[in-house]
Amino acid sequence: MLSLSAYQAAKELKWSPGKVHGVIRALQRSEAVKCKLKVVNGRAVKMMELVR
């Protein structure tokens, strides 16, 4: 399953991180994506996965 961080998505789409976080929140409410917080190199990273 495809897993992508909010920061990676922002870079790929050339959007601001805030805009991406807003879209992620909307997708979570509609249960289209599932998010998990992971610690990578000492930083919290929000990873999102598509739900089918």
C-alpha positions as CSV (number, residue, x, y, z in Angstrom):
1,M,0.0,0.0,0.0
2,L,1.2,3.5,-0.8
3,S,2.4,5.5,2.2
4,L,3.4,9.1,1.9
5,S,4.2,11.8,4.4
6,A,2.4,15.2,4.4
7,Y,5.8,16.9,3.7
8,Q,6.5,14.6,0.7
9,A,3.0,15.2,-0.7
10,A,3.5,19.0,-0.4
11,K,6.8,18.8,-2.3
12,E,5.3,16.6,-5.0
13,L,2.2,18.8,-5.5
14,K,4.2,22.1,-5.0
15,W,1.6,23.1,-2.4
16,S,2.2,24.6,1.0
17,P,2.3,22.2,4.0
18,G,-0.7,23.9,5.6
19,K,-2.8,23.3,2.5
20,V,-1.8,19.6,2.4
21,H,-2.6,19.2,6.1
22,G,-6.1,20.7,5.5
23,V,-6.8,18.3,2.7
24,I,-5.5,15.4,4.8
25,R,-7.9,16.4,7.6
26,A,-10.8,16.5,5.1
27,L,-9.8,13.1,3.7
28,Q,-9.6,11.6,7.2
29,R,-13.1,12.8,8.0
30,S,-14.4,11.1,4.9
31,E,-12.4,8.0,5.8
32,A,-10.5,8.0,2.5
33,V,-7.1,8.0,4.2
34,K,-5.7,6.7,7.4
35,C,-2.9,8.6,9.2
36,K,-0.3,7.5,11.6
37,L,2.4,9.5,13.4
38,K,5.9,8.0,13.2
39,V,9.2,9.3,14.6
40,V,11.8,9.6,11.8
41,N,15.2,11.1,12.7
42,G,13.8,12.6,15.9
43,R,10.9,14.3,14.2
44,A,7.2,13.4,14.2
45,V,6.0,12.6,10.7
46,K,2.4,12.2,9.7
47,M,2.2,9.2,7.3
48,M,-1.0,8.7,5.3
49,E,-2.3,5.6,3.6
50,L,-5.1,5.3,1.2
51,V,-8.1,3.2,2.4
52,R,-9.9,1.0,0.0
